Amino acid sequence: MQWIIGLFLLITFEIVADIISKEYALKGGWMLWCGAIAGYVVANIFWLSAIKNGSGLARGAIIFSVGSAIVATIIGLVIYHEKTNTVQLAGMGLGLLSLVLIFWE
């Protein structure tokens, strides 16, 4: 189960990089650009660790994709006041359901 730690850190650094990327999109500046790139690089180091420690490519990719999408959406809605619609919210709900099914044994 050590791979779960790697996936958690992957999602964490991906979200940090996403936030820095959003700030770069709003404000510009090479420091934000470099920070975003560094965050994505560190995130992918943890992806390699998760795969090596047993996450599996298919299962790990689904957990990462859905987990980071849900967290990024929440941050977009709460911090940046981005808009979403009912269909998109239903998609997030299905994403959560997919995580439940992935961990179901």
N, C-alpha and C positions, 0 to 999 in steps of 0.2 A: 504493500500500500504506500510505499515511499513515493511512487509516481504521482499520487494525489498532491503531495507537497509541491512537486515540480509543476504540476498543472495550476495549482493555486498561485504560485509565484509567477508563472507565465501570464495568467490572467491579470494579476496585480500590475505587473510591469507594462503589459499591453494597455491597460486602462490609463496608467500614468502617461504613457506615450501618446495615447489618444487625446488626453486632456491638453498636453503640451501642443499637440498638433492643432487642436481647436484654437488654442491661444495664438499659435502662429498664424492660422487663417484669419483671425480677427485683428491681430496687431502687427504681424510680420516680424522680421528680425532674425538674424543668423543664429543668435544664441538659442532661441526657441526651436529653430530648425535642427540645430545640432542636438539639443536635448531630446527632441522627438526621435531622431535617428538612434541616439544612444539607448533610449528606452526600448525601442523595437529590437535592437541588437541583444540587450540583456534579456528581454522576454524570450527571444528565440534560443538563448543559451539554456533557459529552463525547459523549453520545449524538447531540446535534445536530451536533457536529463530525464524528463518524464517518459520519453520513448524508450530510452535505455533501461529504465527501471520498471518497465512493464505496462505502460498505459495502453500500448497498442496504437497503431496509426489511426484506425477507424474510430475506436472508442475515444481516444484522446482528442482527435480532431473535432468530434461532435461536442464533447464536453467543453473544450476550449471555445469553439465557435459560438455555441449557445450561451455559455457563461459570460463570455466577454460582450456579446451582443446585448444581453439583458442588462448587465451593469452599465455599459455605455449608453444604452437607451435611458436608463434611470437618471444617469448624470446629465444627459442631454435635456431631459424634461425638467429636472429639478434645478440644476445650476444654470443652464444656458437658455431655459424657457423655450426650447424647441417644441414644435407641435407634433402630435400624432393623431391618428384616427382609430376608429373602432377595429378595422381590419388589422391594422398594425398591432394593436393591443391583443387581438386574438392570436396573432402570430407569436407574440411573446408568451402567451399562455400555452400555446402548443410547444414552444421551445422548452418551457418549464416541464411540461409533461414528458417531453423527450428525455430530459435529464433523469426524471424519476424512472422511466423505463430502462435507460442505460444502466442505472445502478441496481435495478431489480434482479434479484437472484433467488 
